[in-house]
Amino acid sequence: MATRQTEAGTSSKRTDRRRPAKGRSPRASAAASGDTRRVQGGVATSDVVPSAHVGENALVFARILALHVPAGARVADVTFGKGVFWKQIEPGAYDVHASDIELKPSARAARPSFTYQDGVDCRALPFEDASFDCLVLDPPYMEGLYRRKTDHMAGSGTHAAFRRAYSNGRATAEAEGKPRAQPRWHDAVLDLYARAGREALRVLRAGGVLIVKCQDEVSANKQRLTHVEIITGYESLGLYCKDLFVLVRPNSPGVSRLKKQVHARKNHSYFLVFEKRSTKISSVVDLSAGELARRSSRAPRRRAQ
Ligand SMILES: C[S@@+](CC[C@H](N)C(=O)[O-])C[C@H]1O[C@@H](n2cnc3c(N)ncnc32)[C@H](O)[C@@H]1O
């Protein structure tokens, strides 16, 4: 009888009778049996999913799904864009519901088996509560794509293809119809992640997985660690950050008008994997009191009466 192992190699009391089948890697065997737990007696292998990758979104996305989302799962990709994330996924592997505020014209043809819905705002999804196993969120990640006038947006002229791929190309005020009430600059980026995160929480079933793509940015000369803001913000909603992947661009980033470099030029982005859990876990650590005080939102235990 095999004892259940944690990733650090310590055993817990739960037991598991299943062992990897001969000739199969532990991961393939676990996937085939629907069991992704690690068991004592596994073989030494380098066939594991690492946390950092150099290359394309589609490569990392496929590895994240293989690790965290079981085949056949009902998945909502609510910022589907061109569907680039899905390039390496077998057709039919998942029940994919693709939506976007403005689906790219090429999107449907590439994956005819997906269910499509155009004109869907990820902040107000037309889906029932607890109706998805997984939700994918990849909204425009930089403040330059949230401007009140189109000619102030990032990606003009020769960079127009970038703007088309990463946003719906509309000025924020134009799309919202409430120019004064909108958060600005980097706060506009966070505001979209925040509202979309709350919707994701609503439509995910308990134990469901939220995959979020983001990139840090320097905004108004300030370093804004978007991935940290999203992790701590989503944790406050009750989402547990189960995994984090770093994607490094294979090519060198260029700067068109550099006077003096102040911050490192970003050539990496993140995929964050959250799980909808009933117990909140917080990464916010308060060191100001001189001793470790982790902000926890667990309900305090009631004393026996
Ligand atoms: C970075 S792209 C997504 C790329 C996509 N993951 C892919 O694989 O091709 C961002 C997408 O978010 C969409 N978008 C922007 N605001 C949105 C909103 N409020 N609701 C839904 N989609 C939105 C844009 O139209 C754009 O297609």
PDBQT file of the ligand as one rigid body, heavy atoms in Angstrom, charges set to zero:
ROOT
HETATM    1  C1  LIG A 401      -4.466  40.097 -24.762  1.00  0.00    +0.000 C 
HETATM    2  S1  LIG A 401      -5.852  39.885 -25.777  1.00  0.00    +0.000 S 
HETATM    3  C2  LIG A 401      -6.284  38.202 -25.517  1.00  0.00    +0.000 C 
HETATM    4  C3  LIG A 401      -5.490  37.265 -26.377  1.00  0.00    +0.000 C 
HETATM    5  C4  LIG A 401      -5.989  35.838 -26.276  1.00  0.00    +0.000 C 
HETATM    6  N1  LIG A 401      -5.690  35.241 -24.985  1.00  0.00    +0.000 N 
HETATM    7  C5  LIG A 401      -5.439  34.961 -27.378  1.00  0.00    +0.000 C 
HETATM    8  O1  LIG A 401      -4.984  33.842 -27.070  1.00  0.00    +0.000 OA
HETATM    9  O2  LIG A 401      -5.474  35.332 -28.545  1.00  0.00    +0.000 OA
HETATM   10  C6  LIG A 401      -7.066  40.743 -24.845  1.00  0.00    +0.000 C 
HETATM   11  C7  LIG A 401      -8.480  40.549 -25.333  1.00  0.00    +0.000 C 
HETATM   12  O3  LIG A 401      -9.364  41.073 -24.340  1.00  0.00    +0.000 OA
HETATM   13  C8  LIG A 401     -10.491  41.588 -25.022  1.00  0.00    +0.000 C 
HETATM   14  N2  LIG A 401     -11.185  42.493 -24.088  1.00  0.00    +0.000 N 
HETATM   15  C9  LIG A 401     -10.870  43.759 -23.725  1.00  0.00    +0.000 A 
HETATM   16  N3  LIG A 401     -11.743  44.212 -22.815  1.00  0.00    +0.000 NA
HETATM   17  C10 LIG A 401     -12.626  43.203 -22.573  1.00  0.00    +0.000 A 
HETATM   18  C11 LIG A 401     -13.768  43.051 -21.745  1.00  0.00    +0.000 A 
HETATM   19  N4  LIG A 401     -14.179  44.036 -20.921  1.00  0.00    +0.000 N 
HETATM   20  N5  LIG A 401     -14.456  41.882 -21.776  1.00  0.00    +0.000 NA
HETATM   21  C12 LIG A 401     -14.062  40.863 -22.600  1.00  0.00    +0.000 A 
HETATM   22  N6  LIG A 401     -13.000  40.959 -23.423  1.00  0.00    +0.000 NA
HETATM   23  C13 LIG A 401     -12.274  42.112 -23.405  1.00  0.00    +0.000 A 
HETATM   24  C14 LIG A 401      -9.919  42.241 -26.253  1.00  0.00    +0.000 C 
HETATM   25  O4  LIG A 401     -10.910  42.383 -27.260  1.00  0.00    +0.000 OA
HETATM   26  C15 LIG A 401      -8.804  41.276 -26.629  1.00  0.00    +0.000 C 
HETATM   27  O5  LIG A 401      -9.256  40.325 -27.575  1.00  0.00    +0.000 OA
ENDROOT
TORSDOF 0
